[in-house]
Amino acid sequence: MLGSRWTLAVVGVVVSLILFLTPVDSGWADPCGSILFPAKVWSHVDLELVLVHTQPCREARMDRLPWAVAVGVLGLTGVGFALWPRRRPGI
């Protein structure tokens, strides 16, 4: 029985995945996408129309990244701790 440690660890991993996969809002009209799947928009670069990541979207994604990584590391550490055997066999 893994108990509440297991539940808290899984919740940490799930919250981290949600932070990685939900689209961010930069406050601009451009769609930003998520941290893992950023959206590109059409823009003029050197008189050529290309798909690029806008700077406000990049900043919004990078602002969320430390939180997503920290929650994910804590969740995975919790999963490892929950699965670690409490008693060693043969002792």
N, C-alpha and C positions, 0 to 999 in steps of 0.2 A: 504494500500500500504506500503510495507516494505522498499523498496528503496535500496540505496547503502549499508547501514549497513547490511542488510540481505545478499547481494551478497558477501561482504567482509567476513562475518562470515562463509558462506558456503564454500568459497574458502579456508579459514583457516582449516576447518574440512577436506576438500578433500585433501589438501596438506599433512595434518597429516596422513591421511589414506594411501596416496601414500608412505610416508616415512616409515610407519609401514609395508607395504606389498611388496615393491620392494626389491629384493635381494641386499645384501651389497657385496662389493668387498674387500677382505682382502689383496690383492696383492699376494696371494698364489694360487696354482692350485686347492685347495679344494673348492668345492661349499659351500657357506655359508648359503644361504637361506635368509629369511627376519627376521625382529625382531619378528614378531608373529609366523612365521613358519620356524624355523631354520632347516638347513639340517645337518644330521649326516653322518659321513664317517666311513669306517671300519678302525680299528686301533688295534694294539697289546697292551693289558694291562695284565701284569702278565702272559705272554705266552698264552693268550687267545684272539681270534679275536672278538671284540665287536664294536658296533656302538657308536661313541662318537661325541661330539662337539669339534672341534679343538680350541685351545686357540686364534690363530689369528682371527678366525671367531667370536668368542665370544667378543673379544675386538672391532672388527669392528662394531658389532651390538650394543654394549654398548656405543660406541662413537656417534652413530646416535640417540640413545634413548632419551637423553635430548632435542634434537631439535624437535623430533616428539612429545614428550609430551608437550613441551612449545607451539608449534604451535597449537596442539589440544586443549589445555586449552584456549588459546586466541580465537580460533574459536568457541568453545562451549560457552565461555563468551559472544562473539559477538552474537551468536544465541539467548542466553537468553536476552541480551539487546535489540535485534531487536524485540523480541516477547513481551517485557515488555510494558504494555499499557502506552501511553503518558498522557492521561487524565483519571482521576478516575471518574467513573460514580457516579452521585448523588452529586457532589461537585459544 
